[in-house]
């Protein structure tokens, strides 16, 4: 349990989950999902709300008091189903910066956030709190779009056969997100040489044969990758020709999974560039939950946690 100062007993648990909230209904879904994961994995859960400090101090203090009351009520409701502490924390400043700062200090294993606000233009999505945390952070992020109704039952994991995609899948396993789920591994490929065939005005039969050969090669590569994963069961395997982002979005629309797992970088690409294309496009379009895993995350050793709010 926390001590009188709100500090976490280092001997109680080494697994930690950070849930960010703006106190909205979207965030409430994220808090409930975070509580389910924490209860399943035996992790401590810290619920964070950031108060805008770019305003007169009296307004900051008033907003802090109001937010603290709501946050403590939410935490009390979540704590009824948890054996480990669920701690509220109020920070001041930009939510994006507060989330990354606390996640780093607290050595969080997972950050859980509510869905981004959907807007008419997809480009406006770039720069939201969720995307910025995923872009700049070193911790896996779970974006929760749906109200949780229990464990995930159907999971779609995208893979480019790289070590980054494999690590994303292993993170999902470690967090217990696949324990009761039907898992589908999706590999999107672009058949090489189609442009040359088009320039040569190749007959449709030749183009189709070329695409079929490429599909067989992609399926074989995916099967070889699956054999090295060490999963307790054999997942369903799908190969799709086309751009990765479009293929993932279309597959998610067709199969309606509860969760999509994706790495935020692929082999041979700069992390930020890939997040700005494949992962960001999937995040903007997804109607289900999305687990985004960075290519390299620190080892989450024990560290001193922040002091929980006692407002």
Residue, then its C-alpha position, 0 to 999 in steps of 0.5 A: x500500500x502507499x505510505x502516508x506521503x503517497x509513495x509506492x512500496x517498492x517491495x510490493x510490485x515491479x510492474x506498473x501501468x500509467x493511465x492518462x485521463x482528461x476526465x472525459x467519457x473517452x478516458x473513462x474507458x481507458x481507465x477501466x481497461x487499464x484496471x483490468x490489465x493491472x488486475x490481471x498482471x498484478x501491476x500497480x496503476x497510476x492514474x494521471x491528470x494534467x492541469x493547464x498551468x498557462x493561466x492565472x494561479x488562482x484558476x490553476x488551483x481551482x481547476x486542480x481542486x475540482x479535478x482532484x475530487x473527480x479523479x479520486x472518485x474515479x480511482x475509488x470506483x476502480x479500486x474496488x476490483x483491485x488488490x493492488x493500489x490505484x493511485x491518483x496523481x495531479x500534474x501541471x503542464x501540457x498533458x503530453x509532457x506530463x505523461x512522458x515525464x511521469x512514465x519515465x520517472x515511474x518506469x511504467x511498463x504501459x501507458x493507457x490513453x483514451x481515443x483521440x478526438x476524431x475530426x473531419x480532417x485526418x491531418x489534424x490528428x497529427x499532434x494530438x496527445x495520443x500521437x505525440x506520446x506514441x511518437x516521442x515516448x519509449x513506452x508501449x501505448x494502448x489507445x482505448x477506443x471501446x468500452x471494455x467488456x472483458x479480455x480481448x477475444x480477437x486480436x489482429x497483429x500487423x507484421x513486416x517480419x522485422x524484429x520490431x514487429x516481433x517485439x510488439x507481439x511479445x509485448x502484447x503477450x507479456x501484458x496478457x492481452x492475448x491470453x484468451x484471444x484468437x490471434x491473426x498475424x497480417x503481413x502486407x507486401x507489395x509485389x516487386x516489379x509491377x511497375x516494370x510489367x506495366x511499362x512493358x505492357x505485360x498481358x494480365x495473365x503474366x501480371x496475375x502470375x507474378x502477383x501469385x508468386x509474390x503472394x506465395x513467397x510472402x506466405x512462406x516468409x510469414x510462416x517461417x517468422x511464425x515458427x520462430x515466435x515461440x507462441x503457445x498456439x499457432x495463429x491464423x496467418x494472412x498475407x495481403x498485397x498492398x500498402x501496409x497502412x491501407x491493408x491493416x485498416x481494411x483488414x480491421x474493418x473486415x474482421x472487426x478485431x477487439x485489438x490491433x497490435x502494431x510496431x511504431x517502426x519497421x526495418x530500414x525506416x526512421x521511427x518518426x517517419x514510419x509513425x507519421x505514415x503507417x502507424x499514424x494512419x492506422x491510429x487515425x482510422x481504427x475503431x478498435x483498441x490499438x497497442x503501439x509498441x516502439x522499436x526500442x524500449x528501456x528495461x523497466x527496472x525499479x525506480x522511485x515513483x512520483x508522489x501521488x496527489x493528496x489534494 
